[in-house]
């Protein structure tokens, strides 16, 4: 077995192959080798297509053929009697050509199919990306790139683009207006807008500014209720706590009222021990005396009971005005003002009544730490 070139198409095949797998021409038993040049060609050809050596079988070579006598060569018989030799006709293999044509046509069709499939796939991918985008540049890029897209796709992209452009205009107007109602309308009209978070933050800032301006517990409570996860929720709770600390509670009012009642009752009863229990060990000021002590307060009491006084009665006739201040965590002191009246009965003189404006202070321990009073002239 030898590898030869197909005499018809030149494809390398075995000389034992029944037919050429490329062009289909018969091979085994139908080919010969040229004794002159060694070329392989079909037996049914009259001569070698390379060197034109005659295709003569071995039997005919061995048989001696006596040629007929050659007549004398003359000009006439040379031209007239010379046999006319026709050139060998080449055998056309239309089957191979048709097969090659069909193969080429099939390959072109397959290539064209994959080209259009890839193009459609790319267009579909670009469409799905653009139709969900909020970027006008992405939408416009699809329209510019896929001008031959279907009308339904182009209409969908154009509708989306118009929607996005209107959304951007409304966002600009809402920002410029700084109006809470316009921002709320924007969120309602464009719930999927990429600016929704910014709009909520702006509303949060507007509500916080309003709460700060009110600076009341109710105002901060309203903010915290509206924005449970707002940027200023923790601060609102702190402000509410601070304001609540400054609000005088009923039990605090009662305690302060009882404290001054005991203070004046101790004076009325000439009770030094009871009086000392109502004041701090050191008072920042007492009746103009700085850093006064308990003894200074007791001396003030005895001065009230000077000679000739048969009875003394202090009582509070005006409403308390109390300001609460936080000294430290959960500890407070109080500035207290009120009107007190002193009624003095003498042994030999008429009874005198005098009103005083009392300014005092109660420390975080619940003791009077400052005290002064001024006569009210009527």
Secondary structure as UniProt FT lines:
FT   STRAND          3..5
FT   TURN            7..9
FT   STRAND          12..14
FT   TURN            15..16
FT   TURN            21..23
FT   TURN            28..29
FT   STRAND          31..33
FT   TURN            35..37
FT   STRAND          40..42
FT   TURN            43..44
FT   TURN            49..51
FT   HELIX           58..62
FT   HELIX           75..81
FT   HELIX           94..131
FT   HELIX           136..145
FT   TURN            147..148
FT   HELIX           151..177
FT   HELIX           180..189
FT   TURN            191..192
FT   TURN            194..195
FT   HELIX           196..214
FT   HELIX           217..226
FT   TURN            228..229
FT   TURN            231..232
FT   HELIX           233..246
FT   HELIX           250..268
FT   TURN            269..270
FT   HELIX           272..276
FT   TURN            277..278
FT   STRAND          282..286
FT   TURN            287..288
FT   STRAND          289..293
FT   HELIX           294..304
FT   TURN            307..308
FT   STRAND          309..316
FT   STRAND          321..328
FT   TURN            329..330
FT   STRAND          331..346
FT   STRAND          352..362
FT   TURN            364..365
FT   STRAND          368..375
//
